[in-house]
């Protein structure tokens, strides 16, 4: 006989489950990143747990504090530095509006085909500074709005990263129990091969995460050394940016191409050429590391 009470309970449980998913929807990204952070650094968590004589909560707290110092704190510091640079850029624009542009650099006229035109454009902008600033003022407002929107996105990313580290604390503390629960569910679904598939997925994720983070760290370290040798200001900030941009395809050139252009602007052609070759070599080295990591997965 059909049981209406049981059907009603099932519907209510399903509705409750859907409501939980809806409430957790804004936090799924942070939850996944927290799981990735905890899983990638789990060997270190086990080492700390043995060091603290089995006190998992203390070990998890130390791990999260380390993540805060290594990742979140540099990003916050980077945000404040970017704000300072925005203020410097605003002051530079005001100085140009009042005093005009400096004399064009000597190398500008030596650019083949377009050098003389660029010098003429430079002189025209200098002579008509007020009119030029009036013309570009609406576009500067749009650029400011775009920068404000990007700053809001960066702030949201920092908040999401902080939540990820908070979630990582619970993954660190309750990781073995959660893994046992997942294993029991898989054993009910696929039987004895559950452990094999779980180990396969775990090993693949571990190698991919280690490869991506290791490649980004290696490229950032090489970039920092290059920036320091070249005497480029803000070398540490540029090194952190290189690490972050290394996590996306073709990201590092967005950092070191402007740095190379700055050296050319300063007339340091030899140093600019050396930096170009250095970063090309470091990019090739990092690509070979990533290729080796991917090959080990096959």
SEZA-774785 format. One record per residue (C-alpha): x, y, z. Coordinates in nm, 2 decimals. Last residue first. Layout:
BEGIN
xx:X | yy:Y | zz:Z
...
This chain:
BEGIN
xx:5.03 | yy:0.96 | zz:-1.82
xx:5.06 | yy:1.17 | zz:-1.51
xx:5.44 | yy:1.19 | zz:-1.52
xx:5.41 | yy:1.36 | zz:-1.86
xx:5.21 | yy:1.64 | zz:-1.71
xx:5.48 | yy:1.71 | zz:-1.45
xx:5.75 | yy:1.69 | zz:-1.72
xx:5.56 | yy:1.93 | zz:-1.94
xx:5.52 | yy:2.17 | zz:-1.64
xx:5.89 | yy:2.16 | zz:-1.57
xx:5.97 | yy:2.21 | zz:-1.94
xx:5.74 | yy:2.52 | zz:-1.94
xx:5.92 | yy:2.66 | zz:-1.64
xx:6.25 | yy:2.63 | zz:-1.81
xx:6.12 | yy:2.79 | zz:-2.13
xx:5.98 | yy:3.07 | zz:-1.92
xx:6.31 | yy:3.12 | zz:-1.74
xx:6.49 | yy:3.13 | zz:-2.08
xx:6.25 | yy:3.39 | zz:-2.22
xx:6.28 | yy:3.58 | zz:-1.89
xx:6.66 | yy:3.59 | zz:-1.92
xx:6.66 | yy:3.68 | zz:-2.29
xx:6.43 | yy:3.98 | zz:-2.23
xx:6.62 | yy:4.08 | zz:-1.92
xx:6.95 | yy:4.08 | zz:-2.11
xx:6.80 | yy:4.28 | zz:-2.39
xx:6.66 | yy:4.53 | zz:-2.14
xx:7.00 | yy:4.55 | zz:-1.96
xx:7.17 | yy:4.63 | zz:-2.29
xx:6.91 | yy:4.88 | zz:-2.39
xx:6.91 | yy:5.07 | zz:-2.06
xx:6.78 | yy:5.40 | zz:-2.21
xx:6.53 | yy:5.46 | zz:-1.93
xx:6.24 | yy:5.39 | zz:-2.17
xx:6.41 | yy:5.07 | zz:-2.28
xx:6.42 | yy:4.96 | zz:-1.91
xx:6.05 | yy:5.05 | zz:-1.87
xx:5.97 | yy:4.84 | zz:-2.18
xx:6.14 | yy:4.54 | zz:-2.02
xx:5.93 | yy:4.59 | zz:-1.70
xx:5.62 | yy:4.62 | zz:-1.92
xx:5.71 | yy:4.29 | zz:-2.09
xx:5.79 | yy:4.13 | zz:-1.75
xx:5.45 | yy:4.14 | zz:-1.60
xx:5.20 | yy:4.06 | zz:-1.88
xx:5.47 | yy:3.82 | zz:-2.01
xx:5.40 | yy:3.61 | zz:-1.69
xx:5.03 | yy:3.53 | zz:-1.78
xx:5.06 | yy:3.33 | zz:-2.11
xx:4.83 | yy:3.06 | zz:-1.96
xx:4.71 | yy:3.13 | zz:-1.61
xx:4.87 | yy:3.03 | zz:-1.28
xx:5.19 | yy:3.21 | zz:-1.38
xx:5.00 | yy:3.54 | zz:-1.34
xx:4.99 | yy:3.49 | zz:-0.96
xx:5.36 | yy:3.40 | zz:-0.93
xx:5.46 | yy:3.68 | zz:-1.17
xx:5.25 | yy:3.93 | zz:-0.96
xx:5.44 | yy:3.82 | zz:-0.65
xx:5.77 | yy:3.88 | zz:-0.83
xx:5.65 | yy:4.22 | zz:-0.96
xx:5.56 | yy:4.32 | zz:-0.60
xx:5.91 | yy:4.21 | zz:-0.49
xx:6.09 | yy:4.39 | zz:-0.77
xx:5.91 | yy:4.72 | zz:-0.70
xx:6.17 | yy:4.93 | zz:-0.88
xx:6.37 | yy:4.75 | zz:-1.16
xx:6.74 | yy:4.73 | zz:-1.07
xx:6.81 | yy:4.48 | zz:-1.35
xx:6.96 | yy:4.23 | zz:-1.10
xx:6.66 | yy:4.27 | zz:-0.87
xx:6.41 | yy:4.22 | zz:-1.15
xx:6.60 | yy:3.91 | zz:-1.27
xx:6.61 | yy:3.75 | zz:-0.93
xx:6.24 | yy:3.82 | zz:-0.88
xx:6.16 | yy:3.66 | zz:-1.22
xx:6.36 | yy:3.35 | zz:-1.13
xx:6.17 | yy:3.32 | zz:-0.80
xx:5.83 | yy:3.38 | zz:-0.97
xx:5.91 | yy:3.12 | zz:-1.24
xx:5.99 | yy:2.86 | zz:-0.97
xx:5.69 | yy:2.94 | zz:-0.77
xx:5.45 | yy:2.92 | zz:-1.07
xx:5.60 | yy:2.59 | zz:-1.17
xx:5.58 | yy:2.45 | zz:-0.82
xx:5.21 | yy:2.56 | zz:-0.78
xx:5.11 | yy:2.41 | zz:-1.11
xx:5.31 | yy:2.09 | zz:-1.07
xx:5.21 | yy:2.04 | zz:-0.70
xx:4.85 | yy:2.08 | zz:-0.79
xx:4.86 | yy:1.84 | zz:-1.09
xx:5.06 | yy:1.58 | zz:-0.90
xx:4.82 | yy:1.58 | zz:-0.60
xx:4.51 | yy:1.58 | zz:-0.82
xx:4.64 | yy:1.27 | zz:-1.00
xx:4.74 | yy:1.09 | zz:-0.69
xx:4.41 | yy:1.15 | zz:-0.52
xx:4.21 | yy:1.04 | zz:-0.82
xx:4.40 | yy:0.72 | zz:-0.85
xx:4.39 | yy:0.65 | zz:-0.48
xx:4.01 | yy:0.69 | zz:-0.48
xx:3.98 | yy:0.47 | zz:-0.79
xx:4.19 | yy:0.19 | zz:-0.62
xx:4.01 | yy:0.22 | zz:-0.29
xx:3.67 | yy:0.19 | zz:-0.45
xx:3.77 | yy:-0.12 | zz:-0.65
xx:3.61 | yy:-0.35 | zz:-0.38
xx:3.25 | yy:-0.24 | zz:-0.44
xx:3.14 | yy:0.02 | zz:-0.69
xx:2.85 | yy:0.20 | zz:-0.52
xx:2.86 | yy:0.07 | zz:-0.16
xx:3.24 | yy:0.09 | zz:-0.16
xx:3.22 | yy:0.44 | zz:-0.29
xx:3.00 | yy:0.55 | zz:0.00
xx:3.24 | yy:0.39 | zz:0.25
xx:3.54 | yy:0.56 | zz:0.09
xx:3.37 | yy:0.90 | zz:0.11
xx:3.31 | yy:0.85 | zz:0.48
xx:3.66 | yy:0.73 | zz:0.54
xx:3.80 | yy:1.04 | zz:0.36
xx:3.58 | yy:1.27 | zz:0.57
xx:3.70 | yy:1.10 | zz:0.89
xx:4.06 | yy:1.14 | zz:0.78
xx:4.02 | yy:1.50 | zz:0.67
xx:3.84 | yy:1.63 | zz:0.99
xx:4.11 | yy:1.87 | zz:1.12
xx:4.27 | yy:1.95 | zz:0.79
xx:3.94 | yy:1.98 | zz:0.60
xx:3.81 | yy:2.19 | zz:0.88
xx:4.11 | yy:2.43 | zz:0.86
xx:4.09 | yy:2.43 | zz:0.48
xx:3.74 | yy:2.59 | zz:0.51
xx:3.90 | yy:2.89 | zz:0.68
xx:4.17 | yy:2.90 | zz:0.42
xx:3.91 | yy:2.90 | zz:0.15
xx:3.72 | yy:3.18 | zz:0.32
xx:4.04 | yy:3.39 | zz:0.31
xx:4.08 | yy:3.32 | zz:-0.06
xx:3.72 | yy:3.42 | zz:-0.12
xx:3.78 | yy:3.75 | zz:0.06
xx:4.10 | yy:3.81 | zz:-0.14
xx:3.91 | yy:3.73 | zz:-0.46
xx:3.63 | yy:3.97 | zz:-0.36
xx:3.88 | yy:4.24 | zz:-0.30
xx:4.04 | yy:4.17 | zz:-0.64
xx:3.70 | yy:4.19 | zz:-0.80
xx:3.63 | yy:4.53 | zz:-0.63
xx:3.97 | yy:4.65 | zz:-0.75
xx:3.88 | yy:4.54 | zz:-1.10
xx:3.55 | yy:4.74 | zz:-1.08
xx:3.74 | yy:5.05 | zz:-0.95
xx:4.00 | yy:5.01 | zz:-1.23
xx:3.72 | yy:5.00 | zz:-1.49
xx:3.56 | yy:5.31 | zz:-1.33
xx:3.89 | yy:5.49 | zz:-1.34
xx:3.94 | yy:5.40 | zz:-1.70
xx:3.59 | yy:5.53 | zz:-1.78
xx:3.67 | yy:5.85 | zz:-1.60
xx:4.00 | yy:5.88 | zz:-1.79
xx:3.80 | yy:5.84 | zz:-2.11
xx:3.59 | yy:6.14 | zz:-2.02
xx:3.91 | yy:6.34 | zz:-1.95
xx:4.08 | yy:6.25 | zz:-2.28
xx:3.97 | yy:6.55 | zz:-2.47
xx:4.01 | yy:6.80 | zz:-2.18
xx:4.35 | yy:6.66 | zz:-2.11
xx:4.44 | yy:6.72 | zz:-2.48
xx:4.32 | yy:7.07 | zz:-2.47
xx:4.52 | yy:7.14 | zz:-2.16
xx:4.83 | yy:6.98 | zz:-2.29
xx:4.83 | yy:7.13 | zz:-2.63
xx:5.20 | yy:7.20 | zz:-2.66
xx:5.30 | yy:6.88 | zz:-2.49
xx:5.05 | yy:6.67 | zz:-2.68
xx:5.18 | yy:6.82 | zz:-3.01
xx:5.54 | yy:6.76 | zz:-2.91
xx:5.48 | yy:6.39 | zz:-2.83
xx:5.28 | yy:6.35 | zz:-3.15
xx:5.57 | yy:6.50 | zz:-3.35
xx:5.82 | yy:6.27 | zz:-3.17
xx:5.60 | yy:5.97 | zz:-3.25
xx:5.58 | yy:6.08 | zz:-3.61
xx:5.96 | yy:6.11 | zz:-3.63
xx:6.01 | yy:5.76 | zz:-3.49
xx:5.74 | yy:5.58 | zz:-3.70
xx:5.95 | yy:5.43 | zz:-3.99
xx:6.24 | yy:5.30 | zz:-3.78
xx:6.25 | yy:5.40 | zz:-3.41
xx:6.55 | yy:5.65 | zz:-3.38
xx:6.33 | yy:5.94 | zz:-3.29
xx:6.21 | yy:5.77 | zz:-2.97
xx:6.57 | yy:5.69 | zz:-2.87
xx:6.64 | yy:6.05 | zz:-2.77
xx:6.37 | yy:6.06 | zz:-2.51
xx:6.10 | yy:6.33 | zz:-2.57
xx:6.14 | yy:6.64 | zz:-2.35
xx:5.92 | yy:6.63 | zz:-2.04
xx:5.54 | yy:6.65 | zz:-2.08
xx:5.34 | yy:6.95 | zz:-1.97
xx:5.38 | yy:7.15 | zz:-1.64
xx:5.02 | yy:7.17 | zz:-1.53
xx:4.84 | yy:6.88 | zz:-1.71
xx:5.15 | yy:6.67 | zz:-1.69
xx:5.17 | yy:6.73 | zz:-1.32
xx:4.81 | yy:6.63 | zz:-1.28
xx:4.87 | yy:6.31 | zz:-1.47
xx:5.17 | yy:6.23 | zz:-1.26
xx:4.97 | yy:6.29 | zz:-0.94
xx:4.70 | yy:6.04 | zz:-1.06
xx:4.97 | yy:5.79 | zz:-1.15
xx:5.12 | yy:5.82 | zz:-0.80
xx:4.78 | yy:5.77 | zz:-0.64
xx:4.73 | yy:5.46 | zz:-0.85
xx:5.08 | yy:5.34 | zz:-0.74
xx:4.98 | yy:5.38 | zz:-0.38
xx:4.66 | yy:5.18 | zz:-0.44
xx:4.87 | yy:4.91 | zz:-0.61
xx:5.09 | yy:4.90 | zz:-0.30
xx:4.79 | yy:4.85 | zz:-0.07
xx:4.66 | yy:4.57 | zz:-0.29
xx:5.00 | yy:4.40 | zz:-0.29
xx:5.01 | yy:4.41 | zz:0.09
xx:4.67 | yy:4.23 | zz:0.09
xx:4.80 | yy:3.98 | zz:-0.16
xx:5.12 | yy:3.93 | zz:0.04
xx:4.91 | yy:3.86 | zz:0.36
xx:4.67 | yy:3.61 | zz:0.19
xx:4.93 | yy:3.38 | zz:0.04
xx:5.23 | yy:3.30 | zz:0.25
xx:5.13 | yy:3.45 | zz:0.58
xx:4.77 | yy:3.33 | zz:0.56
xx:4.87 | yy:2.99 | zz:0.44
xx:5.11 | yy:2.96 | zz:0.73
xx:4.83 | yy:3.06 | zz:0.97
xx:4.61 | yy:2.79 | zz:0.81
xx:4.88 | yy:2.52 | zz:0.87
xx:4.93 | yy:2.63 | zz:1.23
xx:4.56 | yy:2.61 | zz:1.30
xx:4.54 | yy:2.26 | zz:1.14
xx:4.83 | yy:2.14 | zz:1.36
xx:4.66 | yy:2.28 | zz:1.67
xx:4.33 | yy:2.11 | zz:1.57
xx:4.50 | yy:1.78 | zz:1.49
xx:4.67 | yy:1.74 | zz:1.83
xx:4.84 | yy:1.40 | zz:1.76
xx:5.17 | yy:1.46 | zz:1.93
xx:5.23 | yy:1.82 | zz:1.80
xx:5.51 | yy:1.69 | zz:1.58
xx:5.31 | yy:1.40 | zz:1.46
xx:5.03 | yy:1.63 | zz:1.36
xx:5.28 | yy:1.87 | zz:1.20
xx:5.41 | yy:1.59 | zz:0.98
xx:5.06 | yy:1.48 | zz:0.89
xx:4.98 | yy:1.84 | zz:0.79
xx:5.29 | yy:1.86 | zz:0.58
xx:5.18 | yy:1.55 | zz:0.39
xx:4.83 | yy:1.70 | zz:0.35
xx:4.96 | yy:2.01 | zz:0.16
xx:4.79 | yy:1.95 | zz:-0.17
xx:4.48 | yy:1.80 | zz:-0.01
xx:4.43 | yy:2.10 | zz:0.23
xx:4.48 | yy:2.36 | zz:-0.04
xx:4.25 | yy:2.17 | zz:-0.29
xx:3.98 | yy:2.13 | zz:-0.03
xx:3.99 | yy:2.50 | zz:0.06
xx:3.97 | yy:2.58 | zz:-0.31
xx:3.66 | yy:2.36 | zz:-0.35
xx:3.50 | yy:2.53 | zz:-0.05
xx:3.59 | yy:2.88 | zz:-0.17
xx:3.42 | yy:2.80 | zz:-0.50
xx:3.12 | yy:2.65 | zz:-0.34
xx:3.06 | yy:2.94 | zz:-0.10
xx:2.81 | yy:3.14 | zz:-0.30
xx:2.60 | yy:2.82 | zz:-0.36
xx:2.59 | yy:2.72 | zz:0.00
xx:2.24 | yy:2.86 | zz:0.07
xx:2.10 | yy:2.71 | zz:-0.26
xx:2.26 | yy:2.37 | zz:-0.18
xx:2.11 | yy:2.37 | zz:0.17
xx:1.77 | yy:2.46 | zz:0.02
xx:1.79 | yy:2.17 | zz:-0.22
xx:1.87 | yy:1.93 | zz:0.07
xx:1.58 | yy:2.07 | zz:0.26
xx:1.35 | yy:2.02 | zz:-0.04
xx:1.47 | yy:1.67 | zz:-0.08
xx:1.41 | yy:1.60 | zz:0.29
xx:1.06 | yy:1.74 | zz:0.27
xx:0.98 | yy:1.54 | zz:-0.04
xx:1.11 | yy:1.22 | zz:0.13
xx:0.91 | yy:1.29 | zz:0.44
xx:0.59 | yy:1.35 | zz:0.23
xx:0.65 | yy:1.02 | zz:0.05
xx:0.69 | yy:0.83 | zz:0.38
xx:0.36 | yy:0.99 | zz:0.51
xx:0.18 | yy:0.90 | zz:0.19
xx:0.26 | yy:0.53 | zz:0.22
xx:0.13 | yy:0.34 | zz:-0.09
xx:0.00 | yy:0.00 | zz:0.00
